[in-house]
């Protein structure tokens, strides 16, 4: 009667504190430059080393520029943070993937593609979108800086066990509808707090038919519903994706691993604290209109006529009106990338729309691979030629315009169609306006200059 979450969680329990939290063993800790410096300082102050340094992987991504990475970073705060991470990783004997390394990229893209994130693991990082790694069948969640220090020192963490939720999505997705649209639809239905306190297992025909890239996108956005994390039971799609990757098991170890991974599913009679079911037929390409990811509509729909205080505050900021349709609205910027949609499948989707067309003259487009491995695959598949012929440039890997912590900032008042995960006020730059969307919707806007239903271009 166990859920998949129970199986993984219980296997990692070191001890249960009486009337308190669980001491949970952690298989993998990822560190980037933003949330780790204080944790390293805490270890120094206590005279401690990392307990199991081979379990910890470090790479800069938030502050890295997406151009001229072979030169020193110009912005002093970003340069200091990146240099500090490298210094700390070297001092504490941790694996470090620095800028221009072929192993570098966004940490939530690199982990799965290098086979560092595996089924049945517990994975943490000082970043809320650690839930991404749940796509391989791992319990993965973001933690705070003091907790990062705790894991460094002991390879364990104190956590209250979340409740469990299963979200089943039945049916078959229609043309031009992606995992990003599914996630944006779920957020509009549950709101940004509807899964608070839960760990979400995604199931159903739609989920089973998603590629691994699609699953990574879906799990990435679990946190935007308030969930502690989200994951998908491993299956043949998972195994085919992981086989042969650098850190995946090999030969007989692979066979043993797959035999174990195949047991990682919720029992038929498993009881969840909450169950929800949705239908693919209700999902069309999605866009947001407000200042949180739950404020979204189908691309052919109109903005609601009324809402709560957040709704009434968001519309003036976005310069939209209640009841307005957004199709045909002029777009200033387009961003393809982030840990949500910076993978090879996302670039293939974008290229499928722009092939044979030209970038709209008045649109600024930032196309940013999630890793150097994605960049290499773009070129191997000839997608770079399609994109360049259409008037686009491909930037260097990093978090880029997902958040205003590097050079890629959207100017105040400008409207950006973005494949990233958050559309908060100023998220992409002070005063910037963000509409979240899929790579297909972003591509359609990039070549037309306005918000366009991608189904009309395929």
Protein Blocks (a to p, Z undefined) as FASTA:
>chain_A
ZZfklmmmmmmpmbdcehiacddddfbdcddfklmmmmmmmmmmnopacfblmlpccddf
klpccehklbccfblmlmmmmmmmmmmmmmnopacddehiakbccfklmmmmnomacghi
acddddfklmmmmmnopacddddfklmmmmmmnopacdddddddddddedjddehiafkl
mmmmmmmmnopmlmgoiacddedjklmmpcfklmmmmmmmmmmnopabdcddddfklmmm
mgopaklcehjlmmmmmmmmmmmccdfkbccfbdcdddfklpccdddfblbfklccdfkb
ccdfbdcfklmmmmmmnopaehiafehpacfbdceedjklmcfklmmmmmmmmgopacdf
klccddddfbfklmmmmmmnommmmmmmnopacddedjklmbccbfbdcdehiacddfbf
bfcehkloghiacddddfklmmmmmmnopacdfklmZZ
